[in-house]
């Protein structure tokens, strides 16, 4: 594994960690308006990344199938969606702005359930980064180093507010700053772990690359629709979430085209 790949895999994790570090510098809990804006921004980045960095390359990988080039992307997309649906049902977790935990009954603390919710969210992001860098390493997927870097940077940008959304509420509920920071960082560990796994087996996964790319896209879009869109729409009516969705979408689109 090259240093460039390792650095790329760590970029999203660094974004989460820097966001979690906000607990040391900001005194007050994030306002509802700010949290809605950040959720909208993250949703926009993830939707754009799913299209430009994952679904389009998946269909380009299958272009020899002619008019059926969409089929591997369609199958992979549904597998990713169903995988996240399964995780949602078997893992106890608590979303922001919700008082009722989801998944199996658990006696875990509310803070633990919140971290688990973000951890589930981060699994497809880690897979996406790993799959794209794996495609770049194999050299046969048409994924450039710039495109892989664009996805890593885009996810790191949207991970920054996620880290803050975890650490700051935990501190406001009584956790020490260091422990709240550690919880925010811990929620992002699954990303480099998943990415490293995908890269380590890149040669093995090569024949299934279109399915894996679209699998990550389906999983990411599940998170957007199931979690981020409800969060950006919570509370009184406001357009802030929609506007920041557009900012995140266009930023990720520009990054992918400019660097790819």
C-alpha positions in Angstrom: 0.0 0.0 0.0 1.4 3.4 -1.0 1.8 6.4 1.3 -0.6 8.3 -0.9 -3.4 5.7 -0.4 -2.8 5.5 3.4 -3.0 9.3 3.6 -6.1 9.4 1.5 -7.8 6.8 3.7 -7.0 8.8 6.8 -8.3 12.1 5.5 -12.0 11.4 6.4 -11.0 10.2 9.9 -9.0 13.4 10.4 -12.1 15.4 9.4 -14.1 13.6 12.1 -11.4 14.1 14.7 -11.1 17.8 14.0 -14.8 18.2 14.3 -14.9 16.4 17.6 -12.2 18.7 18.8 -14.6 21.6 18.6 -15.7 20.6 22.1 -12.5 22.2 23.4 -13.1 25.5 21.7 -16.8 26.1 21.7 -18.6 26.8 25.0 -22.2 26.3 24.0 -24.1 23.3 22.5 -24.8 23.6 18.8 -28.1 25.4 18.1 -30.8 23.5 16.4 -30.4 25.7 13.3 -26.7 25.0 13.1 -27.3 21.2 13.5 -29.9 21.3 10.7 -27.6 23.2 8.5 -24.8 20.7 9.1 -27.0 17.8 8.4 -28.2 19.3 5.2 -24.6 20.0 4.1 -23.5 16.4 4.9 -26.5 15.1 2.9 -25.6 17.2 -0.1 -22.0 15.9 -0.1 -23.1 12.3 0.2 -25.6 12.5 -2.6 -23.1 14.1 -5.0 -20.4 11.6 -4.0 -22.8 8.7 -4.6 -23.5 9.9 -8.1 -20.1 11.2 -9.4 -17.7 9.1 -7.4 -19.6 5.8 -7.2 -22.6 5.3 -9.5 -21.2 6.8 -12.7 -17.9 5.0 -12.4 -19.8 1.8 -11.7 -21.8 2.1 -14.9 -18.6 3.1 -16.9 -17.0 -0.1 -15.6 -19.8 -2.1 -17.1 -20.0 -0.3 -20.5 -19.1 -3.5 -22.3 -22.6 -4.7 -21.4 -24.1 -2.1 -23.7 -27.7 -1.2 -22.9 -27.5 -3.3 -19.7 -24.6 -1.4 -18.3 -26.9 -0.1 -15.6 -27.6 -3.6 -14.2 -24.5 -4.1 -11.9 -25.1 -0.6 -10.5 -28.7 -1.4 -9.9 -28.0 -4.7 -8.2 -25.1 -3.2 -6.1 -27.2 -0.2 -5.1 -30.0 -2.4 -3.8 -27.6 -4.7 -1.9 -26.1 -1.6 -0.2 -29.5 -0.3 0.7 -30.6 -3.6 2.2 -27.3 -4.0 4.0 -27.9 -0.6 5.8 -31.5 -1.6 6.5 -30.3 -4.8 8.2 -27.7 -2.8 10.2 -30.4 -0.4 11.2 -32.5 -3.3 12.6 -29.9 -5.3 14.4 -27.9 -2.4 16.0 -29.4 -0.4 18.9 -28.9 3.3 18.2 -30.4 6.7 18.8 -30.5 9.5 16.1 -30.2 13.2 16.8 -33.5 15.0 17.5 -35.1 11.7 18.6 -36.0 10.5 22.1 -36.7 6.9 21.0 -33.9 4.4 20.3 -34.1 2.2 17.3 -33.1 -1.4 16.8 -33.1 -4.1 19.5 -33.8 -3.1 23.1 -30.7 -2.0 24.9 -29.8 -0.8 28.3 -26.9 1.2 26.9 -26.6 4.8 27.8 -28.1 7.4 25.6 -24.6 8.7 24.7 -23.5 5.2 23.6 -26.6 4.9 21.4 -25.8 8.2 19.8 -22.3 7.1 19.0 -23.6 3.9 17.5 -25.9 5.8 15.2 -23.0 7.8 13.8 -20.9 4.7 13.5 -23.5 3.0 11.4 -23.6 6.2 9.3 -19.8 6.0 8.8 -19.6 2.4 7.6 -20.6 3.1 4.0 -18.4 6.2 3.9 -15.4 4.1 4.9 -16.3 1.5 2.3 -16.7 4.1 -0.4 -13.3 5.6 0.2 -11.7 2.2 0.3 -13.4 0.9 -2.8 -12.4 4.0 -4.8 -8.8 3.8 -3.7 -8.8 0.1 -4.4 -10.1 0.8 -7.9 -7.3 3.4 -8.4 -4.7 0.9 -7.3 -5.8 -1.8 -9.7 -5.5 0.6 -12.5 -8.3 -1.0 -14.5 -11.3 0.8 -13.1 -10.7 4.2 -14.7 -10.6 5.9 -11.3 -7.9 8.4 -11.1 -5.9 9.5 -8.0 -7.6 12.9 -8.2 -11.0 11.3 -8.2 -10.1 9.2 -5.2 -8.7 12.2 -3.4 -11.8 14.2 -4.2 -14.1 11.6 -2.5 -11.8 11.5 0.5 -11.7 15.3 0.9 -15.4 15.6 0.3 -16.3 13.0 3.0 -13.7 14.7 5.4 -15.5 18.0 4.9 -18.9 16.5 5.8 -17.3 14.5 8.7 -16.1 17.7 10.4 -19.6 18.8 11.5 -20.5 15.2 12.3 -17.6 15.0 14.8 -18.9 18.2 16.4 -22.5 17.0 16.5 -21.3 14.0 18.5 -18.8 15.5 21.0 -20.7 18.8 21.9 -24.0 17.3 22.9 -22.2 14.6 24.9 -20.3 17.3 26.8 -23.5 19.3 27.3 -25.1 16.2 28.9 -22.3 16.0 31.5 -19.4 14.1 29.9 -15.9 15.6 30.4 -14.5 17.3 27.3 -11.8 14.7 26.8 -14.3 11.8 27.0 -16.7 13.6 24.7 -13.9 14.2 22.2 -12.8 10.5 22.4 -16.4 9.4 21.7 -16.5 11.7 18.6 -13.2 10.2 17.4 -14.3 6.7 18.1 -17.4 7.1 15.9 -15.1 7.7 13.0 -12.7 4.8 13.5 -14.8 2.5 11.4 -14.1 4.6 8.3 -10.3 3.9 8.0 -10.8 0.4 9.2 -13.4 -0.4 6.5 -11.3 1.4 3.9 -8.2 -0.5 4.7 -10.1 -3.8 4.5 -11.3 -2.9 1.0 -7.8 -1.8 -0.2 -6.1 -4.9 1.3 -8.3 -7.2 -0.8 -8.4 -4.9 -3.9 -7.2 -7.6 -6.3 -9.8 -10.0 -5.0 -12.6 -7.4 -5.3 -11.6 -6.3 -8.8 -14.1 -8.4 -10.8 -16.9 -7.1 -8.5 -15.9 -3.4 -8.7 -19.1 -2.1 -10.3 -21.2 -3.9 -7.7 -19.0 -2.6 -4.8 -19.0 1.0 -6.0 -22.8 1.0 -6.3 -23.1 -0.9 -3.0 -21.4 2.0 -1.3 -23.7 4.4 -3.1 -26.8 2.6 -2.0 -25.6 2.4 1.6 -24.8 6.1 1.6 -28.1 7.2 0.1 -29.9 5.1 2.7 -28.2 7.1 5.4 -29.1 10.4 3.7 -32.9 9.5 3.4 -33.3 7.7 6.6 -31.2 10.0 8.9 -29.9 13.2 7.4 -33.0 14.5 5.6 -35.2 14.1 8.7 -32.6 15.8 10.8 -32.3 18.8 8.5 -36.1 19.1 8.5 -36.6 18.8 12.3 -38.3 21.5 14.3 -40.0 24.6 12.9 -40.0 25.1 9.1 -36.8 26.5 7.7 -35.0 26.4 4.4 -31.5 26.4 6.0 -31.1 22.6 5.6 -32.1 22.7 1.9 -29.8 25.6 1.1 -26.8 23.8 2.8 -27.7 20.6 1.0 -27.3 22.6 -2.2 -23.9 24.0 -1.0 -22.7 20.5 -0.1 -23.9 19.0 -3.3 -22.3 21.6 -5.6 -19.0 21.6 -3.5 -18.6 17.8 -3.9 -19.6 17.9 -7.5 -17.0 20.6 -8.2 -14.3 18.7 -6.2 -14.9 15.5 -8.2 -14.9 17.2 -11.6 -11.9 19.5 -10.8 -9.7 16.8 -9.2 -11.0 13.8 -11.2 
